[in-house]
């Protein structure tokens, strides 16, 4: 049902040049997936490693591969919802990313400002 609503929203704004609409459309794209909301809720007020997030999702019956998790984390990062808080060095491999929320609240201006075109 969410995907249907996004499709209707996309059709309505496809040819709209208003920057506010573009920002809202980007947020809808980033936040439409229930898995991403599970990630946001799990990170909460703290910070969680990629491994911790993956284990939490698997424990909550999410059917997800590690590459699928990286995709969701990347989308949330590109949408400025999460950010890398630090890197954890473990063993001799690549450092593990620790994630935190970058935003805890999203505000949408309904009135057009001077920067919006």
C-alpha positions in Angstrom: 0.0 0.0 0.0 2.8 2.4 0.8 4.3 1.8 -2.7 1.0 2.7 -4.3 0.9 6.0 -2.5 4.5 6.8 -3.5 3.6 6.1 -7.1 0.6 8.5 -7.0 2.8 11.1 -5.2 5.5 10.7 -7.9 3.1 11.1 -10.7 1.7 14.3 -9.1 5.1 15.9 -8.7 7.0 14.6 -11.6 6.9 17.8 -13.6 6.9 20.2 -10.6 9.9 22.4 -10.3 9.4 23.5 -6.7 12.4 22.7 -4.5 10.1 21.9 -1.6 8.4 19.2 -3.6 11.8 17.8 -4.6 12.9 17.6 -1.0 9.7 15.9 0.1 9.9 13.4 -2.8 13.5 12.6 -1.7 12.4 12.0 1.9 9.6 9.7 0.7 12.0 7.7 -1.4 14.4 7.3 1.5 11.8 6.6 4.2 9.3 4.4 2.3 10.8 1.1 3.4 9.8 -0.5 6.7 13.3 -2.0 7.0 14.8 1.5 7.2 12.4 2.4 9.9 13.6 -0.6 11.9 17.1 0.6 11.5 16.2 4.2 12.6 14.3 2.8 15.6 17.2 0.5 16.6 19.9 3.2 16.4 17.6 5.5 18.4 19.4 8.0 20.7 22.7 6.0 20.6 25.0 4.6 18.0 25.1 1.0 16.6 27.7 -0.8 14.5 26.8 -2.3 11.1 27.1 -5.8 12.7 24.7 -4.9 15.5 22.2 -3.5 13.1 22.4 -6.6 10.9 22.0 -8.9 13.9 19.0 -6.9 15.2 17.3 -7.1 11.8 17.9 -10.9 11.5 16.5 -11.4 15.0 13.4 -9.5 14.0 12.8 -11.8 11.0 14.0 -9.4 8.3 15.1 -11.4 5.3 18.3 -9.4 4.5 21.7 -10.1 3.1 24.7 -8.1 4.2 24.8 -6.3 0.9 21.1 -5.5 1.3 21.8 -3.9 4.6 24.6 -1.8 3.1 22.2 -0.6 0.5 19.7 0.5 3.1 22.4 2.2 5.2 23.7 4.0 2.1 20.2 5.2 1.2 19.7 6.5 4.8 23.1 8.2 4.7 22.5 9.8 1.3 19.2 11.0 2.6 21.0 12.7 5.5 19.0 10.6 8.0 22.0 8.7 9.5 25.8 9.3 9.5 29.0 7.5 10.5 29.7 8.3 14.1 33.0 6.5 14.2 35.0 3.5 12.9 35.7 0.5 15.1 39.0 -1.4 14.6 38.6 -5.1 15.1 41.0 -7.7 14.0 43.1 -7.0 11.0 40.4 -6.2 8.5 38.6 -3.1 7.4 37.3 -0.9 10.3 33.6 -1.3 11.0 31.3 1.7 10.7 29.3 2.8 13.7 26.1 4.7 12.8 24.0 7.3 14.6 21.0 9.4 13.6 21.8 12.7 11.9 18.2 13.9 12.2 15.7 13.0 14.9 13.0 15.3 13.4 12.1 16.4 9.9 10.4 19.7 9.4 8.7 20.6 6.1 8.1 24.3 5.3 4.7 24.6 3.7 5.4 28.2 2.6 7.8 29.0 -0.1 11.0 30.7 1.0 13.3 32.9 -1.2 15.7 29.9 -1.8 13.0 27.7 -3.3 12.4 27.9 -7.0 
